[in-house]
């Protein structure tokens, strides 16, 4: 399992930080995005991750 924080430190998007977004990748390659905010697509793009490859986006 791989855990990658692609956004931390801000309740709102700022020039320096994205909202909390946590990407978990299983050994099988399936991806789970936890606590994804409205800027998750930008955070994923900055990390060169295609949002269509995230299998289970989850927000609370």
RONU-681742 format. One record per atom (N, C-alpha, C, O): atom name; x, y, z. Coordinates in nm, 4 decimals, always signed. Layout:
// RONU-681742
MIRO  atomo        c1        c2        c3
MIRO     CA         X         Y         Z
...
//
This chain:
// RONU-681742
MIRO  atomo        c1        c2        c3
MIRO      N   +0.0843   -0.1163   +0.0000
MIRO     CA   +0.0000   +0.0000   +0.0000
MIRO      C   +0.0896   +0.1235   +0.0000
MIRO      O   +0.1923   +0.1280   +0.0676
MIRO      N   +0.0483   +0.2228   -0.0769
MIRO     CA   +0.1222   +0.3481   -0.0845
MIRO      C   +0.0261   +0.4620   -0.0494
MIRO      O   -0.0848   +0.4682   -0.1025
MIRO      N   +0.0681   +0.5510   +0.0392
MIRO     CA   -0.0134   +0.6647   +0.0794
MIRO      C   +0.0586   +0.7923   +0.0369
MIRO      O   +0.1754   +0.8133   +0.0696
MIRO      N   -0.0134   +0.8773   -0.0367
MIRO     CA   +0.0456   +1.0023   -0.0842
MIRO      C   -0.0476   +1.1184   -0.0492
MIRO      O   -0.1651   +1.1181   -0.0860
MIRO      N   +0.0055   +1.2167   +0.0217
MIRO     CA   -0.0699   +1.3370   +0.0553
MIRO      C   -0.0500   +1.4353   -0.0590
MIRO      O   +0.0602   +1.4867   -0.0785
MIRO      N   -0.1571   +1.4619   -0.1352
MIRO     CA   -0.1454   +1.5531   -0.2487
MIRO      C   -0.2076   +1.6884   -0.2186
MIRO      O   -0.2247   +1.7711   -0.3081
MIRO      N   -0.2406   +1.7099   -0.0945
MIRO     CA   -0.2904   +1.8388   -0.0494
MIRO      C   -0.2959   +1.8387   +0.1018
MIRO      O   -0.3503   +1.7464   +0.1623
MIRO      N   -0.2403   +1.9408   +0.1626
MIRO     CA   -0.2428   +1.9520   +0.3096
MIRO      C   -0.2411   +2.0988   +0.3479
MIRO      O   -0.1998   +2.1847   +0.2699
MIRO      N   -0.2858   +2.1256   +0.4671
MIRO     CA   -0.2590   +2.2540   +0.5270
MIRO      C   -0.3525   +2.3696   +0.5005
MIRO      O   -0.3250   +2.4804   +0.5465
MIRO      N   -0.4617   +2.3497   +0.4287
MIRO     CA   -0.5470   +2.4651   +0.4021
MIRO      C   -0.6928   +2.4235   +0.3927
MIRO      O   -0.7255   +2.3228   +0.3299
MIRO      N   -0.7791   +2.5002   +0.4546
MIRO     CA   -0.9230   +2.4754   +0.4417
MIRO      C   -0.9718   +2.5265   +0.3072
MIRO      O   -1.0740   +2.4813   +0.2556
MIRO      N   -0.8978   +2.6209   +0.2511
MIRO     CA   -0.9303   +2.6769   +0.1206
MIRO      C   -0.8054   +2.6699   +0.0333
MIRO      O   -0.6934   +2.6743   +0.0842
MIRO      N   -0.8244   +2.6592   -0.0966
MIRO     CA   -0.7109   +2.6548   -0.1877
MIRO      C   -0.6361   +2.7871   -0.1833
MIRO      O   -0.6962   +2.8943   -0.1908
MIRO      N   -0.5037   +2.7781   -0.1711
MIRO     CA   -0.4170   +2.8956   -0.1741
MIRO      C   -0.3129   +2.8730   -0.2825
MIRO      O   -0.3027   +2.7621   -0.3349
MIRO      N   -0.2359   +2.9741   -0.3175
MIRO     CA   -0.1309   +2.9524   -0.4177
MIRO      C   -0.0264   +2.8485   -0.3754
MIRO      O   +0.0399   +2.7887   -0.4601
MIRO      N   -0.0120   +2.8275   -0.2448
MIRO     CA   +0.0908   +2.7350   -0.1959
MIRO      C   +0.0380   +2.5986   -0.1540
MIRO      O   +0.1138   +2.5016   -0.1520
MIRO      N   -0.0906   +2.5891   -0.1203
MIRO     CA   -0.1442   +2.4648   -0.0654
MIRO      C   -0.2805   +2.4314   -0.1252
MIRO      O   -0.3602   +2.5191   -0.1586
MIRO      N   -0.3039   +2.3001   -0.1373
MIRO     CA   -0.4362   +2.2514   -0.1744
MIRO      C   -0.5078   +2.2039   -0.0491
MIRO      O   -0.4460   +2.1848   +0.0556
MIRO      N   -0.6385   +2.1852   -0.0608
MIRO     CA   -0.7147   +2.1276   +0.0495
MIRO      C   -0.6654   +1.9846   +0.0726
MIRO      O   -0.5985   +1.9279   -0.0138
MIRO      N   -0.6979   +1.9256   +0.1888
MIRO     CA   -0.6530   +1.7895   +0.2148
MIRO      C   -0.7030   +1.6918   +0.1078
MIRO      O   -0.8227   +1.6845   +0.0802
MIRO      N   -0.6118   +1.6188   +0.0497
MIRO     CA   -0.6406   +1.5134   -0.0470
MIRO      C   -0.5407   +1.4021   -0.0219
MIRO      O   -0.4198   +1.4245   -0.0283
MIRO      N   -0.5895   +1.2833   +0.0065
MIRO     CA   -0.5022   +1.1706   +0.0382
MIRO      C   -0.5285   +1.0603   -0.0630
MIRO      O   -0.6412   +1.0124   -0.0757
MIRO      N   -0.4244   +1.0202   -0.1349
MIRO     CA   -0.4369   +0.9161   -0.2352
MIRO      C   -0.3731   +0.7873   -0.1821
MIRO      O   -0.2548   +0.7848   -0.1483
MIRO      N   -0.4530   +0.6814   -0.1753
MIRO     CA   -0.4043   +0.5505   -0.1317
MIRO      C   -0.4048   +0.4584   -0.2524
MIRO      O   -0.5069   +0.4435   -0.3194
MIRO      N   -0.2909   +0.3966   -0.2801
MIRO     CA   -0.2793   +0.3040   -0.3921
MIRO      C   -0.2508   +0.1647   -0.3370
MIRO      O   -0.1530   +0.1441   -0.2651
MIRO      N   -0.3373   +0.0694   -0.3713
MIRO     CA   -0.3206   -0.0691   -0.3266
MIRO      C   -0.2168   -0.1393   -0.4137
MIRO      O   -0.1806   -0.0887   -0.5200
MIRO      N   -0.1697   -0.2534   -0.3700
MIRO     CA   -0.0748   -0.3335   -0.4493
MIRO      C   -0.1321   -0.3703   -0.5855
MIRO      O   -0.0584   -0.3886   -0.6824
MIRO      N   -0.2637   -0.3808   -0.5913
MIRO     CA   -0.3300   -0.4169   -0.7171
MIRO      C   -0.3361   -0.3000   -0.8143
MIRO      O   -0.3714   -0.3181   -0.9308
MIRO      N   -0.3021   -0.1802   -0.7674
MIRO     CA   -0.3065   -0.0615   -0.8514
MIRO      C   -0.4336   +0.0194   -0.8351
MIRO      O   -0.4433   +0.1300   -0.8882
MIRO      N   -0.5311   -0.0331   -0.7630
MIRO     CA   -0.6548   +0.0425   -0.7384
MIRO      C   -0.6228   +0.1615   -0.6498
MIRO      O   -0.5405   +0.1532   -0.5586
MIRO      N   -0.6901   +0.2734   -0.6789
MIRO     CA   -0.6635   +0.3972   -0.6063
MIRO      C   -0.7885   +0.4438   -0.5321
MIRO      O   -0.8998   +0.4362   -0.5842
MIRO      N   -0.7680   +0.4919   -0.4098
MIRO     CA   -0.8732   +0.5468   -0.3258
MIRO      C   -0.8321   +0.6886   -0.2896
MIRO      O   -0.7229   +0.7101   -0.2368
MIRO      N   -0.9183   +0.7852   -0.3174
MIRO     CA   -0.8905   +0.9238   -0.2832
MIRO      C   -0.9773   +0.9609   -0.1639
MIRO      O   -1.1000   +0.9614   -0.1735
MIRO      N   -0.9136   +0.9919   -0.0517
MIRO     CA   -0.9846   +1.0243   +0.0724
MIRO      C   -0.9866   +1.1739   +0.0963
MIRO      O   -0.8926   +1.2458   +0.0622
MIRO      N   -1.0953   +1.2188   +0.1552
MIRO     CA   -1.1096   +1.3576   +0.1984
MIRO      C   -1.0808   +1.4542   +0.0841
MIRO      O   -1.0181   +1.5582   +0.1039
MIRO      N   -1.1272   +1.4188   -0.0360
MIRO     CA   -1.0943   +1.5030   -0.1513
MIRO      C   -1.1808   +1.6295   -0.1515
MIRO      O   -1.3033   +1.6241   -0.1407
MIRO      N   -1.1132   +1.7412   -0.1640
MIRO     CA   -1.1809   +1.8697   -0.1704
MIRO      C   -1.2129   +1.9074   -0.3140
MIRO      O   -1.1882   +1.8303   -0.4067
MIRO      N   -1.2679   +2.0260   -0.3313
MIRO     CA   -1.3082   +2.0699   -0.4645
MIRO      C   -1.1890   +2.0924   -0.5567
MIRO      O   -1.2061   +2.0985   -0.6785
MIRO      N   -1.0690   +2.1047   -0.5013
MIRO     CA   -0.9503   +2.1255   -0.5841
MIRO      C   -0.8732   +1.9960   -0.6114
MIRO      O   -0.7603   +2.0003   -0.6601
MIRO      N   -0.9335   +1.8815   -0.5805
MIRO     CA   -0.8637   +1.7531   -0.5976
MIRO      C   -0.8152   +1.7328   -0.7407
MIRO      O   -0.7068   +1.6785   -0.7617
MIRO      N   -0.8938   +1.7754   -0.8390
MIRO     CA   -0.8529   +1.7550   -0.9781
MIRO      C   -0.7246   +1.8306   -1.0104
MIRO      O   -0.6433   +1.7830   -1.0896
MIRO      N   -0.7051   +1.9486   -0.9497
MIRO     CA   -0.5829   +2.0254   -0.9723
MIRO      C   -0.4635   +1.9618   -0.9021
MIRO      O   -0.3533   +1.9571   -0.9566
MIRO      N   -0.4869   +1.9127   -0.7801
MIRO     CA   -0.3800   +1.8464   -0.7058
MIRO      C   -0.3368   +1.7186   -0.7770
MIRO      O   -0.2174   +1.6892   -0.7844
MIRO      N   -0.4329   +1.6423   -0.8295
MIRO     CA   -0.4000   +1.5206   -0.9046
MIRO      C   -0.3211   +1.5548   -1.0304
MIRO      O   -0.2218   +1.4890   -1.0613
MIRO      N   -0.3643   +1.6565   -1.1021
MIRO     CA   -0.2963   +1.6958   -1.2258
MIRO      C   -0.1525   +1.7397   -1.1988
MIRO      O   -0.0618   +1.7087   -1.2761
MIRO      N   -0.1326   +1.8116   -1.0892
MIRO     CA   +0.0028   +1.8568   -1.0553
MIRO      C   +0.0952   +1.7389   -1.0258
MIRO      O   +0.2164   +1.7479   -1.0455
MIRO      N   +0.0373   +1.6282   -0.9783
MIRO     CA   +0.1145   +1.5065   -0.9498
MIRO      C   +0.1160   +1.4102   -1.0687
MIRO      O   +0.1609   +1.2962   -1.0566
MIRO      N   +0.0663   +1.4570   -1.1838
MIRO     CA   +0.0596   +1.3736   -1.3055
MIRO      C   -0.0224   +1.2471   -1.2856
MIRO      O   +0.0138   +1.1403   -1.3349
MIRO      N   -0.1330   +1.2595   -1.2131
MIRO     CA   -0.2243   +1.1473   -1.1897
MIRO      C   -0.3549   +1.1779   -1.2616
MIRO      O   -0.4151   +1.2828   -1.2389
MIRO      N   -0.3985   +1.0882   -1.3469
MIRO     CA   -0.5229   +1.1039   -1.4195
MIRO      C   -0.6390   +1.0736   -1.3246
MIRO      O   -0.6474   +0.9635   -1.2703
MIRO      N   -0.7270   +1.1691   -1.3048
MIRO     CA   -0.8405   +1.1513   -1.2134
MIRO      C   -0.9324   +1.0374   -1.2532
MIRO      O   -1.0009   +0.9805   -1.1683
MIRO      N   -0.9348   +1.0031   -1.3823
MIRO     CA   -1.0184   +0.8918   -1.4280
MIRO      C   -0.9637   +0.7572   -1.3812
MIRO      O   -1.0341   +0.6564   -1.3876
MIRO      N   -0.8393   +0.7545   -1.3342
MIRO     CA   -0.7794   +0.6302   -1.2848
MIRO      C   -0.8000   +0.6104   -1.1351
MIRO      O   -0.7546   +0.5109   -1.0786
MIRO      N   -0.8689   +0.7059   -1.0703
MIRO     CA   -0.9006   +0.6906   -0.9277
MIRO      C   -1.0307   +0.6126   -0.9198
MIRO      O   -1.1345   +0.6575   -0.9685
MIRO      N   -1.0242   +0.4958   -0.8584
MIRO     CA   -1.1379   +0.4045   -0.8569
MIRO      C   -1.2444   +0.4413   -0.7559
MIRO      O   -1.3631   +0.4200   -0.7806
MIRO      N   -1.2042   +0.4960   -0.6425
MIRO     CA   -1.2989   +0.5210   -0.5337
MIRO      C   -1.2753   +0.6584   -0.4716
MIRO      O   -1.2088   +0.6674   -0.3683
MIRO      N   -1.3278   +0.7662   -0.5314
MIRO     CA   -1.3173   +0.8957   -0.4631
MIRO      C   -1.4142   +0.8988   -0.3454
MIRO      O   -1.5286   +0.8553   -0.3585
MIRO      N   -1.3706   +0.9485   -0.2329
MIRO     CA   -1.4538   +0.9503   -0.1127
MIRO      C   -1.4407   +1.0856   -0.0445
MIRO      O   -1.3300   +1.1307   -0.0153
MIRO      N   -1.5525   +1.1491   -0.0195
MIRO     CA   -1.5531   +1.2729   +0.0567
MIRO      C   -1.6457   +1.2580   +0.1767
MIRO      O   -1.7367   +1.1751   +0.1763
MIRO      N   -1.6218   +1.3381   +0.2782
MIRO     CA   -1.7105   +1.3337   +0.3945
MIRO      C   -1.7452   +1.4724   +0.4388
MIRO      O   -1.8191   +1.4897   +0.5357
//
